[in-house]
Amino acid sequence: MPASFFINMSQLNLAERDKKFLLKLARESIKYYLDQQDLLSVSPDELKRYSPILLEKLATFVTLTEYEQLRGCIGHLEANQPLYQDIIENAVNAAFFDFRFLPLDKKELNIIKIEISILTKPQLLNYRTYKDLLNSLQKNIDGIIIKKDLYQATYLPQVWKQIPEKEEFLNSLCVKAGLPFDIWKKEKLEVKIYQVENFKEE
């Protein structure tokens, strides 16, 4: 099966029942790992009841919050496996293998809220100056990947809510990548942008 061909969100049309299934799948994957220390498996018959898009190779992130505070966030920037399988793995990794947090324990299972982001294919951003870069970014729409040599980091579009100013957004992203905060003004970095369809538990 080919990797994601979704270039914009208009090409990704998930039904509400698909979204509810994926959120349930993420939660059940975390619970299963807590009990069995293994990844949940899903039968093909169960997937037949939902959109074929669940079998498409798509890149996702799974974000966990507790009382609206980040509790874990792990994902892939490039599509490498079916959507449903990516959700299973990223849910488990966000809960237990995000190095910024201790592994989730059973007491937290009923406290966390789960959010899923499905990414479009990242597109290289062509720009000449840092002012061009600023003008090219769409607040609250673009997720951003920056890369220099072996250093790389991304922020999902949801991060604009916490860091609404473009300069501060890029400063923070550079620090996350392990780079000087203002390097994007002094050197030309590789910058890619993407959009997401995101949905979360109520």
C-alpha positions as a printed NumPy array, in Angstrom:
array([[  0.   ,   0.   ,   0.   ],
       [  1.436,   3.427,  -0.922],
       [  2.352,   6.021,   1.673],
       [  0.013,   8.915,   2.381],
       [ -1.129,  10.831,  -0.672],
       [ -3.13 ,  13.322,   1.363],
       [ -1.776,  16.756,   0.53 ],
       [ -4.515,  18.789,   2.206],
       [ -7.248,  18.149,   4.705],
       [-10.013,  18.325,   2.096],
       [ -8.748,  14.959,   0.842],
       [ -9.085,  13.376,   4.284],
       [-12.728,  12.792,   5.094],
       [-13.074,  10.827,   8.311],
       [-16.609,  10.104,   9.471],
       [-17.523,  10.784,  13.088],
       [-17.837,   7.055,  13.737],
       [-14.261,   6.582,  12.479],
       [-12.984,   9.283,  14.832],
       [-14.801,   7.751,  17.791],
       [-13.376,   4.351,  16.928],
       [ -9.818,   5.685,  16.727],
       [-10.132,   7.472,  20.078],
       [-11.513,   4.303,  21.643],
       [ -8.707,   2.308,  20.019],
       [ -6.088,   4.65 ,  21.492],
       [ -7.564,   4.323,  24.984],
       [ -7.926,   0.542,  24.753],
       [ -4.325,   0.297,  23.527],
       [ -3.076,   2.137,  26.603],
       [ -5.189,   0.   ,  28.926],
       [ -4.061,  -3.208,  27.214],
       [ -0.406,  -2.22 ,  27.573],
       [ -0.928,  -1.456,  31.253],
       [ -2.342,  -4.948,  31.763],
       [ -0.267,  -7.003,  29.324],
       [  2.874,  -4.962,  28.498],
       [  2.16 ,  -5.657,  24.843],
       [  0.526,  -3.987,  21.857],
       [ -3.157,  -4.482,  21.209],
       [ -4.086,  -6.382,  18.045],
       [ -7.208,  -5.638,  16.019],
       [ -9.07 ,  -8.181,  13.916],
       [ -9.646,  -7.451,  10.223],
       [-13.353,  -8.114,  10.719],
       [-13.598,  -5.268,  13.214],
       [-11.929,  -2.85 ,  10.797],
       [-14.334,  -3.777,   7.992],
       [-17.079,  -1.92 ,   9.82 ],
       [-15.254,   1.372,   9.359],
       [-13.858,   3.486,   6.54 ],
       [-11.125,   1.927,   4.36 ],
       [ -9.03 ,   4.978,   5.229],
       [ -8.117,   3.244,   8.495],
       [ -5.951,   0.938,   6.362],
       [ -4.213,   3.765,   4.513],
       [ -0.657,   4.625,   5.492],
       [ -0.941,   7.933,   7.343],
       [  1.206,   9.779,   9.861],
       [ -0.293,  10.594,  13.247],
       [  0.423,  12.043,  16.668],
       [ -1.311,  11.035,  19.886],
       [ -1.418,  13.635,  22.655],
       [ -2.372,  12.937,  26.268],
       [ -3.408,  15.635,  28.727],
       [ -4.283,  15.66 ,  32.419],
       [ -6.384,  18.588,  33.59 ],
       [ -5.496,  20.351,  30.306],
       [ -1.76 ,  19.92 ,  30.972],
       [  0.44 ,  17.913,  28.611],
       [  1.042,  14.36 ,  29.836],
       [  2.625,  12.829,  26.727],
       [  2.844,  13.349,  22.982],
       [  4.416,  10.991,  20.459],
       [  3.961,  10.561,  16.728],
       [  5.372,  10.203,  13.259],
       [  5.999,  12.897,  10.665],
       [  6.037,  10.481,   7.738],
       [  3.508,   7.781,   6.952],
       [  4.954,   4.297,   7.386],
       [  2.07 ,   2.055,   8.482],
       [ -1.743,   1.853,   8.415],
       [ -3.599,   4.58 ,  10.278],
       [ -5.093,   2.272,  12.907],
       [ -1.695,   0.697,  13.675],
       [ -0.043,   4.102,  13.959],
       [ -2.657,   5.097,  16.527],
       [ -2.043,   1.952,  18.592],
       [  1.728,   2.47 ,  18.689],
       [  1.662,   6.207,  19.262],
       [ -0.908,   5.934,  22.048],
       [  1.294,   3.443,  23.886],
       [  4.446,   5.45 ,  23.261],
       [  2.812,   8.695,  24.438],
       [  1.622,   6.997,  27.619],
       [  4.758,   5.071,  28.535],
       [  7.756,   6.18 ,  26.485],
       [  7.7  ,   9.974,  26.271],
       [ 11.027,  10.686,  27.989],
       [  9.69 ,  13.977,  29.387],
       [  7.273,  12.151,  31.7  ],
       [  7.082,   9.152,  33.968],
       [  5.177,   6.19 ,  32.509],
       [  1.421,   6.407,  32.979],
       [  0.009,   4.432,  35.904],
       [ -3.428,   2.877,  36.33 ],
       [ -4.694,   5.709,  38.532],
       [ -4.222,   8.13 ,  35.65 ],
       [ -6.103,   6.092,  33.074],
       [ -9.469,   7.634,  33.935],
       [ -7.992,  11.131,  34.215],
       [ -6.201,  11.506,  30.891],
       [ -7.841,  12.911,  27.781],
       [ -6.717,  11.697,  24.37 ],
       [ -6.28 ,  13.782,  21.23 ],
       [ -5.4  ,  12.407,  17.799],
       [ -3.807,  14.416,  14.994],
       [ -3.632,  13.044,  11.444],
       [ -0.998,  14.805,   9.374],
       [ -0.87 ,  15.794,   5.745],
       [  2.358,  15.093,   3.917],
       [  4.97 ,  17.702,   5.019],
       [  5.841,  20.185,   2.289],
       [  9.208,  21.907,   2.002],
       [  8.868,  25.652,   2.511],
       [ 10.908,  27.711,   0.082],
       [ 11.974,  31.056,   1.525],
       [ 14.889,  33.465,   1.15 ],
       [ 15.007,  35.523,   4.345],
       [ 13.729,  35.065,   7.853],
       [ 11.1  ,  37.687,   7.127],
       [  9.921,  35.571,   4.205],
       [  9.71 ,  32.661,   6.607],
       [  7.567,  34.608,   9.05 ],
       [  5.247,  35.777,   6.303],
       [  4.842,  32.246,   4.972],
       [  3.616,  30.718,   8.22 ],
       [ -0.119,  30.401,   8.897],
       [ -0.9  ,  30.686,  12.581],
       [ -3.258,  28.039,  13.96 ],
       [ -3.069,  26.137,  10.652],
       [  0.517,  25.07 ,   9.988],
       [  2.464,  22.509,  11.903],
       [  6.163,  23.223,  11.487],
       [  9.234,  21.013,  11.226],
       [ 12.68 ,  22.572,  11.432],
       [ 15.896,  20.722,  10.703],
       [ 19.601,  21.532,  10.731],
       [ 22.085,  18.691,  10.335],
       [ 21.088,  16.111,  12.952],
       [ 18.867,  18.499,  14.903],
       [ 15.136,  18.393,  14.247],
       [ 11.891,  19.259,  16.021],
       [  8.245,  19.87 ,  15.268],
       [  5.288,  21.644,  16.773],
       [  1.756,  20.617,  15.896],
       [ -0.621,  23.422,  14.854],
       [ -2.296,  23.183,  18.273],
       [  0.836,  24.697,  19.852],
       [ -0.078,  28.087,  18.347],
       [ -2.676,  28.335,  21.13 ],
       [  0.129,  28.383,  23.703],
       [  2.623,  30.37 ,  21.592],
       [  0.607,  32.691,  19.322],
       [  3.453,  34.94 ,  18.164],
       [  5.415,  33.674,  15.174],
       [  8.846,  34.744,  16.427],
       [  8.294,  33.173,  19.836],
       [  6.964,  30.035,  18.159],
       [ 10.128,  29.638,  16.095],
       [ 12.382,  30.542,  19.033],
       [ 10.776,  27.838,  21.145],
       [ 10.883,  25.281,  18.345],
       [ 14.605,  25.87 ,  17.822],
       [ 15.265,  25.334,  21.523],
       [ 13.217,  22.127,  21.39 ],
       [ 15.48 ,  20.962,  18.558],
       [ 18.592,  21.69 ,  20.64 ],
       [ 19.55 ,  24.733,  18.571],
       [ 20.155,  28.381,  19.567],
       [ 16.788,  30.084,  19.908],
       [ 17.466,  32.694,  17.213],
       [ 19.343,  30.573,  14.685],
       [ 16.402,  30.806,  12.274],
       [ 17.166,  34.516,  11.895],
       [ 20.871,  33.957,  11.23 ],
       [ 20.948,  30.795,   9.136],
       [ 18.63 ,  29.198,   6.646],
       [ 17.105,  26.065,   8.114],
       [ 15.202,  23.33 ,   6.357],
       [ 11.579,  24.123,   7.146],
       [  8.572,  21.972,   6.307],
       [  4.924,  22.647,   7.011],
       [  1.914,  20.373,   7.317],
       [ -1.672,  20.533,   8.464],
       [ -3.658,  18.194,  10.678],
       [ -7.118,  16.903,  11.257],
       [ -7.379,  16.62 ,  15.002],
       [-10.105,  15.355,  17.288],
       [-10.224,  14.523,  20.973],
       [-12.222,  12.99 ,  23.755],
       [-14.853,  15.16 ,  25.378]])
